Amino acid sequence: QAIHDAPMSVQREFIAAWWGGRCVLAGKDVPDFVARIGKDCRKPGVSAEWIQHTLDTVFGISAECVADSSDELRLTPDSLVTFTEKVGVRYNSSIQISLDLVRRWSRYCTQTSTKTGFAEFVQMIRLPQSSQTAPHTALQTSVLVPIASITDDPTKHMVYDITVPQHENFVAGTIVVHNCREILRLTKLIVDSHVQYRLGNVDAFQLADGLQYLFAHVGQLTGMYRYKYRLMRQIRACKDLKHLIYYRFNTGPVSKGPGVGFWAPGWRVWLFFLRGIVPLLERWLGNLLARQFEGRNSKGVVKSLTKQRVDSHYDLELRAAVMHDILDMMPEGIRGNKSKVILQHLSEAWRCYKANIPWQVPGMPKPIENMILRYVKSKADWWTSVAHYNRERIRRGATVDKAIARRNCGRLTRLWLKSEQERQRNYLKDGPYVSAEEAVAIYTTAVHWLESRRFSPIPFPPLSYKHDPKLLILALERLRESYSVQGHVNSSQREELGLIEQAFDSPHETLNRIKRLLLTQRAFKEVGIEFMDMYSHLVPVFDVEPLEKITDAYLDQYLWYEADKRRLWAPWVKPADSEPPPLLVYKWCQGVNNLDGAWDVDSGECTVMLEARLARVFEKIDLTLLNRLLRLVLDHNLADYMTAKNNVGISFKDMNHVNTYGLIRGLQFAPFIFQYYGMIIDLLILGLQRASEMAGAPNMPNDFLQFRD
């Protein structure tokens, strides 16, 4: 009577538990969901008739008695879905999963309008089968993979579903489930758009616009980001693209516009995402299935020997060998307390090797010092060879762990800095490499050339220089541009952005500070160096103090403007501001065409272009000679500032050295110095007479490859 009078929720729980404890699933093509009352449950009031009546009146579910038996109830396939949604079963995972599968089979048949049999449906989604007659008995340990049914009616929902046994350790399982579902939702939206186009409901412009909208609004249309939040990168990238496209398209008379079907950039973003996520999903699903069917195989697994373990094994063996040698070398009494100290000296010696610092311990016995040095050398050989081996694999495109690639970049940076410090030391010991006679010849050539061109040197920027504000804005915008694509900035970069904004707000104070520093500052903060890994090669990146960088950027703009105005550059120095690159190509072709007898091949002649490459010019510029050459074209204060700026400390982690030979690539005005130095080298190669012929008279200079006579 208590069950009869109970609320609907209690009745539902009672029926669900009762049905779960007493039902079976039978039938091959059309499954029957049958529950037997059993002799132990024939209490007054709890009968098949009462269950049937309650299902019908309270929940609106039709159940029928099995023929020839008043103790068995059967749910019809039509009422299965309603039963699953409103009642369900409890305490029987096998039946629970089976019922869920039947529900999905029913929905699949309804939406695809096909007569797919239950066994065929189970086979289609690749579930394990215990036998042909009862395909549902092995469902307890199953993982159902998604099915997509695309129909021409976009209002119909997609038939897909995945069931994963609920277990707190199935982390990857839920990711696979939900990611697959959301990716398939996106796929259905794209396919449905094409279906509408094929049916003639929309034209090609609407299709393109719909695709562009789809790729730009994946965050709203699907819930992918909920299960893999890193996906927000792609969503943000598409949003940025959308804003850029609308900014360029919705202008002028178009105004807000009807929409723009420029879908390719957004499609590209999601294509690359799928290319990356599909192997991950495959691996996760594979692991999940293996764990489901084979169980967790945690016992008795031999750990694979990863690169990290190889490294630590080598290190441990090396230390063990050192210990062995120590024990051999020392008498019994003093072994124990000294071995630990010697191992500490060994690790300190290794740190000194990596930082390229001399390692010396006063008073250490010679045999022990030699032994430590021997082991450091053997470890250094191994360390270097591993670095080169890994770099070769990275360059070749083999699969290399991200951490190994990052570590390899650090090792190569250390090796490069070791060789660079050796080069600087050799210069201080053996240099300068340009003899006095050669330096005088170079200097004299530059003097004669500048005199023949009637060049007036660039003065120090005056306090009230009329182009100052424009040059400063150009310099600041160029500095700020490099951060426009960066999402994350470190503290130094944040400081630089703050200084740039401050300079925009108060340009007069900034210009006064810049000119004061150009005039007086000759000692600078050390420059940090890192290498950006391009996998085929490494590119050095220099980290200059932000305040100094603003000064350098202004100086760079000032020098280029003044040099162009005073015609410092010879006409063969290309590319230049005098013409855009396509016009330069045209001038080059005209120059070849105008050569006397360029196309004359009667006697088997041919026109030859000679090309020479000058190697490592940047690294071999002598700063003293450079200062003298710069003083010919600049104010001496600017020349001193520029050369002193190259003579600074360079640091990477615990490695430091002072640059005394060669230019630093990362300075703002380095391109100006290099172009000027390169022009001096051109003059030395051409000779002054030929150079003057190519350049023309100073009052009527020749254009590129054009001569008056």
Secondary structure, 3 states (H helix, E strand, C coil): CHHHHCCHHHHHHHHHHHHHHHEEEECCCCCEEEEECCHHHCCCCCCHHHHHHHHHHHHCCCEEECCCCCCEEEECHHHHHHHHHHCCCCCCHHHHHHHHHHHHHHHHHHHHCCCCCHHHHHHHCCCCCCCCCCCCCCHHHCCCCCCCCCCCCCCCCCCCCCCCCCCCCCHHHHHHHHHHHHHHHHHHHHHHHHHHHHCCCCCHHHHHHHHHHHHHCHHHHCCHHHCCHHHHHHHHHHHHHHHHHHHHHCCHHHCCCCCCCCCHHHHHHHHHHHHHHHHHHHHHHHHHHHHHHHCCCCCCCCCCCCHHHHHHHHHHHHHHHHHHHHHHHCCHHHHHHHHHHHHHHHHHHHHHHHHCCCCCCCCCCHHHHHHHHHHHHHHHHHHHHHHHHHHHHHHHCCCCCHHHHHHHHHHHHHHHHHHHHHHHHHHHHHCCCCCHHHHHHHHHHHHHHHHHCCCCCECCCCCCCCCHHHHHHHHHHHHHHCCCCCCCCCHHHHHHHHHHHHHHHCHHHHHHHHHHHHHHCCCCCCEEEEEEECCCCEEEEEECCHHHHHHHHHHHHHHHHHHHHCCCCCCCCCCCCCCCHHHHHHHHHHHHHCCCCCCCCCCCCCCCCCCCCCCCCHHHCCHHHHHHHHHHHECHHHHHHHHHHHCCEEEECCEEEECCCCCCCCCCCHHHHHHHHHHHHHHHHHCHHHHHHHHEECCEECCCCCCCC
